[in-house]
C-alpha cells in the first residue's frame, strides 16, 4: 500500500571493499550506501533480519524507510533505489538507499499483477504477460506496491496495453501507453512433426553397383578374351585420324 513508512536502523561502515563486505555478511549484516538529501554518499551496514522485515511489510520494496544512522535522532526518509542478490540463494548482498523529499515526486518501477481468469484461456488460448513492470512518477508516499490489471474479459486475439490500465490520481505513467503491451491471449502454437521423405532408388544398369558398395567377387570383371579384344579396339581408335 502507498504511504507505508518503516523505521530502519543502520550502522556506519568505516571501510569498504569486497573483503569487508564478506566479513559483514558473515555477521548477518548487509553492506550498502545511502546518498541524496544534499549529503555525500555514506557507507552503511544493515542487519539482514531488520532489512527483510522492512521490505516485506505492506509497502514492500516501495516503503518509505525512515533511516536512522547509529542511533542518531534525525531520521532520513529514504527509498530502496537498487539492490543486488546472490545468484543462487536469492539473498540480498548489497543495497543502495536514496534519501528523498516527501513533497517532491520520484520515479519508480512498479509491478503489474494480472487478475481474473481470461475468457480466452477457457477457450484454449494462452495468456502471456509481456511487460511485468512499468515506470511511474508520484510523490514518495503515493508510489503503490503494485498495480492490478483485470484480464477476465480477454478473448483469443485480444491485447491489453498500458493505455488500458486504470488511471490513479497523483500517479503518472511514463512509458508509451500504446507501445507498452502488458498482456496478450493467443492461440497455442501447434508443432507438426514433418513426415520423413521417401527417397526413390535410382535404376541401375545391369552389372552396376550402387555407390558405396563393392561388387561381389567375380562380378563386374571382363572375361580374359573379351578384355584383349577391348584393348585392341581401343588402340585402333586412338590411331585413327
C-alpha positions in Angstrom: 0.0 0.0 0.0 1.1 3.6 -0.7 2.2 5.7 2.3 3.8 2.9 4.3 6.7 4.1 6.5 9.1 1.9 8.3 11.8 2.7 10.8 15.3 1.3 9.8 18.4 1.4 12.0 21.7 1.3 10.0 25.3 1.2 11.1 28.1 3.4 10.0 30.6 1.5 7.9 34.1 2.9 8.1 35.7 0.8 5.4 34.6 -0.7 2.1 35.8 -3.4 -0.3 34.9 -7.0 -1.1 36.8 -8.4 1.9 34.9 -6.1 4.3 31.6 -6.9 2.6 32.2 -10.6 3.1 33.0 -10.1 6.7 29.8 -8.2 7.3 27.7 -10.8 5.6 29.1 -13.5 7.8 28.0 -11.4 10.8 24.4 -11.2 9.4 24.8 -7.6 8.1 24.1 -6.3 4.6 26.6 -3.7 3.2 25.2 -0.7 1.4 25.3 3.0 0.8 22.9 5.9 1.4 23.0 9.1 -0.6 20.9 12.1 -1.6 19.5 14.9 0.5 22.4 17.2 -0.3 24.8 15.0 1.6 27.7 12.9 0.4 27.1 9.2 0.0 27.9 7.2 3.1 28.8 3.5 3.5 26.4 1.7 5.8 25.6 -1.8 7.1 22.1 -3.1 8.0 21.0 -6.1 10.0 19.7 -8.6 7.4 16.7 -9.5 9.6 15.7 -5.9 10.1 16.1 -5.1 6.4 14.0 -8.1 5.4 11.2 -7.1 7.8 11.2 -3.5 6.4 10.9 -4.7 2.8 8.3 -7.4 3.3 5.7 -5.2 5.0 2.6 -3.6 3.4 4.7 -1.2 1.4 7.0 -3.9 0.0 10.0 -2.6 -1.9 8.4 0.8 -2.2 8.1 1.5 1.5 9.5 4.8 2.8 12.4 3.9 5.1 13.0 6.3 8.0 16.7 5.7 8.2 18.4 6.4 11.5 22.2 6.2 11.5 23.8 4.7 14.6 21.0 5.8 16.9 21.1 9.5 15.8 17.8 11.4 16.4 17.2 12.7 12.9 15.6 10.2 10.5 16.3 10.4 6.8 13.3 9.5 4.7 14.7 7.1 2.0 13.7 4.6 -0.6 15.4 1.4 -1.8 16.9 2.6 -5.0 18.6 -0.6 -6.1 19.8 -3.9 -4.7 22.0 -6.9 -5.5 21.1 -10.6 -4.8 23.1 -13.8 -4.5 22.7 -15.6 -7.9 21.8 -18.9 -6.2 20.4 -18.2 -2.7 18.5 -15.1 -3.7 19.5 -13.3 -0.5 20.4 -9.6 -0.6 24.1 -8.9 -0.8 24.1 -5.1 -1.2 21.6 -2.2 -1.1 21.5 1.4 -2.3 19.3 3.8 -0.3 18.4 7.2 -1.6 17.2 10.0 0.6 14.1 11.7 -0.7 11.9 14.7 0.0 8.3 13.7 0.7 6.9 16.8 -1.1 8.7 16.1 -4.4 7.8 13.4 -6.9 10.1 10.5 -7.7 10.3 7.8 -10.3 10.0 4.1 -9.6 9.4 0.8 -11.3 6.1 -0.9 -10.2 5.0 -4.4 -10.9 1.7 -5.1 -12.8 -0.3 -8.0 -11.5 -2.9 -9.8 -13.7 -6.2 -10.5 -12.0 -9.0 -12.8 -13.1 -9.4 -15.8 -15.4 -9.4 -14.9 -19.1 -12.3 -16.0 -21.3 -9.8 -16.8 -24.0 -7.9 -19.2 -21.7 -11.1 -21.1 -21.1 -11.5 -21.4 -24.9 -8.0 -22.9 -25.2 -5.9 -19.8 -25.6 -2.7 -18.9 -23.9 -2.4 -15.8 -21.6 1.0 -14.2 -21.7 2.2 -11.2 -19.6 4.6 -9.3 -21.9 5.6 -6.4 -19.6 5.7 -7.0 -15.8 7.0 -3.6 -14.6 6.2 -0.1 -15.7 7.8 3.2 -14.8 5.7 5.7 -12.8 6.1 9.1 -11.2 4.5 10.2 -8.0 5.2 11.6 -4.5 7.2 9.0 -2.4 4.2 8.3 -0.2 1.9 7.7 -3.3 4.0 5.0 -5.0 1.9 1.8 -4.9 3.4 -1.6 -4.1 1.9 -2.9 -7.3 -0.8 -2.2 -9.9 -3.6 -4.6 -10.9 -4.9 -5.3 -14.4 -8.2 -7.3 -14.9 -7.8 -9.8 -17.7 -11.1 -11.7 -17.3 -12.6 -10.1 -20.4 -9.8 -11.0 -22.7 -10.7 -13.4 -25.6 -8.3 -15.1 -28.0 -6.6 -12.4 -30.1 -7.0 -9.7 -27.5 -4.2 -7.4 -26.3 -4.1 -5.1 -23.3 -1.7 -2.1 -23.3 -0.6 0.4 -20.8 -3.4 2.7 -22.1 -5.9 0.1 -20.8 -4.6 0.3 -17.2 -6.9 2.3 -15.0 -5.6 5.8 -14.1 -4.7 6.6 -10.5 -4.9 10.1 -9.0 -1.4 11.5 -8.4 0.3 8.7 -10.4 1.7 9.3 -13.8 2.7 6.6 -16.2 6.0 7.4 -18.0 6.1 4.5 -20.6 4.5 4.7 -24.0 0.8 4.0 -23.4 0.2 2.4 -26.9 3.6 0.7 -27.4 3.8 -0.9 -24.0 2.0 -4.3 -24.3 1.0 -5.7 -20.9 -0.8 -8.9 -21.8 -2.0 -11.0 -24.8 -4.1 -14.0 -25.4 -3.0 -16.1 -28.4 -3.8 -19.4 -30.0 -1.4 -22.1 -28.8 1.3 -23.0 -31.3 1.0 -26.5 -32.6 4.1 -28.3 -33.5 3.7 -30.6 -36.5 6.4 -33.1 -36.9 7.4 -33.3 -40.6 6.9 -36.7 -42.3 10.1 -38.4 -43.4 10.7 -38.0 -47.1 10.7 -41.1 -49.2 13.9 -41.5 -51.2 13.3 -43.1 -54.6 16.0 -45.5 -55.6 17.8 -44.9 -58.9 17.5 -47.6 -61.5 20.8 -49.3 -62.1 22.0 -50.8 -65.3 22.8 -54.5 -65.3 26.0 -55.2 -63.5 26.2 -51.7 -62.0 26.9 -51.5 -58.2 25.2 -48.8 -56.0 27.6 -46.1 -54.8 29.4 -47.1 -51.6 29.0 -50.8 -52.2 31.5 -53.3 -53.5 30.7 -55.7 -56.2 30.6 -59.4 -55.2 33.6 -61.4 -56.1 33.6 -62.4 -59.7 31.0 -59.8 -60.8 31.9 -56.8 -62.9 35.1 -58.5 -64.3 35.6 -58.6 -68.0 36.4 -62.1 -69.4 40.0 -62.5 -70.4 39.2 -63.0 -74.1 36.9 -60.0 -74.3 39.4 -57.8 -72.4 42.0 -58.4 -75.1 39.5 -57.5 -77.9 38.6 -54.3 -76.0 42.2 -53.2 -75.7 42.9 -53.9 -79.4 39.8 -51.9 -80.3 40.9 -49.0 -78.1 44.3 -48.9 -79.6 42.8 -48.8 -83.1 40.6 -45.9 -82.2 43.5 -43.9 -80.9 45.5 -44.2 -84.1 42.6 -43.2 -86.4 42.6 -39.8 -87.9 
